Amino acid sequence: MWFSREQEYTDYINIKDFYLSNFENPQKEIQLLCRKICDEIILKFVLSILSTREHQSIWGPRLDQLFIDFYTIERKYDFFNSVKIEQENHMVSLNDNGFLAFPWKKRSLIDIFNNFEKLDFHWQQDVNHSITLVKPFNIYFVNGGNHSIACGKFFDKSGVLECDSAIDYSNILKKYHFNGEYYLNDERKKINKPFHKELTVLFLLGKILIEIN
């Protein structure tokens, strides 16, 4: 699902109309698609690690670089105050949720693959694991434990872990746009190109989530 400059607006409308016309709860169905896109991103990164030399796989963005690059380009924008929300601690199932995990190290993947082969192995959260709930998508960004959480999604989905932080991208989704090639601000100034095409699909789905609600 990738949009050319000519298709972006039409496809945005078509996707929104599809969900509004065919589902009683379009928000739930769109968030389900967001979780599936997260799985696709994890698989893309795992395959990149396996097919390249150590430390030469594709690069994963920070939490403030998922769409617009607030870390190196839009630095004047007060990102963290814009997205910060209160969230009670809660437990999160690997099986039922989407995780934006960006593994990068081949040795770490090999060690985890070896563990999953053991019959007595059970995935458990450790002190290195940290996740942040990202609204309105209702997916989780992995701050720490990218390799084990990524592998857990595919090999041991019975795992659960605790989440103690959350952000809401809604203000950014309202303020910024995508023209098929660049993210733009309200003045239609070009900011940056997408780091990964799957994240731009999430961006457009997020704008639809805000609009339908």
N, C-alpha and C positions, 0 to 999 in steps of 0.2 A: 504493500500500500504506500505509494510514493507519488507526490503530486508535482506536475510540471507547473510552470508559471501560468499557463492558460487554464489548467484543470483545477487549480487549488480551490478557487471560490466555488465553482460548480460542484466539485466533489464534496466539499464541506457541507453544502446545502443538501446534497443527495444523501450523505451519511446521516445527517440529522433527521431528515424526513423519513429515512428507512427505520430508524429506531422509534421515532414518534408514531409511525403508522403501524408498526408490527408488534409492539410490546406494551403491556400494561405498565411496566416499570422500566422505562428506558434507561434510567440512571443505573440501575442494578446491572443491566445487560452491557452497558458501555464500560462500567468498572470491571466486569468480567473480561472483556476484551483487553483492557489495560493490563490485567494480570497475565494474560496470555502473551502479550507483547513483552512483558518482563521476562518470561520464560525464553522467548526468542532471543532476547538480548544476552541472557546468560549463556545460551548455547553458542551464540556467535562468538563470545569472548573465549569460551572453552576451546572451541575449534581453532581460533586464532592462536592460542597458546600452543596447542598440540602441533600446529603446522608451521611454526616459526622457531627461530633460535631463542634461547633464554633472553628475556627482557626486550624482545623485538615485536611482541604482539600489539594489537590495537590498544589505544589509550582510553581509560575510563574517566569521565568528568567528575568534578566535585558536585556537592549538593547545590551550589550556587552557579553551576554551569550546565545544568541539564538541558536548557534551551538557550536563553540569552546568557552570554558570558559576563556575569557580574564580577568575576574575580579579576580578570585582566583588561576588559574593555569598558563595560558600564560600571566602573568602580564608584562613580558618584551616587549611584542609586543605593539607597539604604536597604539592601536586600533582607538582612536578617530581621530587622524591625518590621519590614513589610509583610513577612511571611509568618512571623512568630505567633503561635496560639498556645493556649493551655490544653494539656492533655493528661488524663489520668493514666497511671501505669496500667498496662494490660498485657496479657499473654497472647502470643501470636503463633498460629499454626503454620508450619512450612507447607502443608498440603493445601490449605484453603486460601492462601494469600499470594500476592505478587511481590517479588523482591528485586530491586535494582541492584544487583551484585556485579562487580567488575573485577573478576580475578585477573591476575597478570603474571603469576610466577609458576613456571613449569614444575619445579621441584615440589612446591606445596601441593599441586594437583596430584602428582605421583604418590606422595605420602598419603593423601586422603583416599585416593583410589585403592591403595593397598589396605587401608583400614576397613573400607566398605566391603571388602571380600571376606572379612572375618565373620563367622556365624554369630559370635557373641557381641558384635559391635552394635551400639545404639547411639545415634546422634544426640548430643547434649550441648546445651549452651555453656560457654565458658566466659571468663572475664574479658576476653578479647572481642566478644560479639557485642555489637551495638547497632541498633536500627532506629530510623526516624520515620514516623508515619507521614506520608505526603498526600494532602488533600488538594483538589477534590477527587483525585484518582483512587484514593484509598489503597495505595500501594506503599511499600516500605523501602526506603533507601538504606543500603548497608554502609555504615560508617566503619565498622571493623568486623573482620571475619568473612571477607569476601569469598575466599576459597572454600571454606567449609560450608557456608550457607548456600553457595552456588551448587556444590556437589550434593548437599542435603536435599535440595529441591528435586533432584533427579534420582537419587539412590536411597534415601531414607526419609520419606515425607512424613513420618510419624513424629518428627521433632517439633518442639515448641521453644520459643524464646520470649524474653520480656522486652517490651518497648516502653521507654520512659520519656520520649520527646516527639513532637509533632510540628509540622509547618503546613501552611495553606498557600498554595501558589495562585489563588484566585485573583488577587490584585494584579499580579504580573500578567496573567492570562488576559485580563481585561485591557491592560495598557499596551501590550506588545502584540505583534501580528507576524504572519509569515506569508511571503509572496511567491513561494515555490523555490526560492534560491536563498534568500536572506531573511533573518528576523528583522522586524522593523519596529520603531517606536511609534507613538501616536502622531508624530510629525512626518512619518514615513521615511525616516532616516535609516539607512542600512546599518545594522549593528554587527552581526556575525553570521556566517553560514552554520548550519547544523553540524554538530560533532558526529552524530549518528542518525541515520534516516529514521530508525525506529523511534527515537526520542521525539522527532518532529510529528510523527503520527500521534504520540501521546499528547503533545502540545495541542494539536487540533481537536483531539477527543476531549481534552480538558476544557477548551473553549466551548464545545458543545454542551458539556456537563453544566457549565455556568449558565449558558443561555436557556437550557430547558428547565432549569430550576429557578 
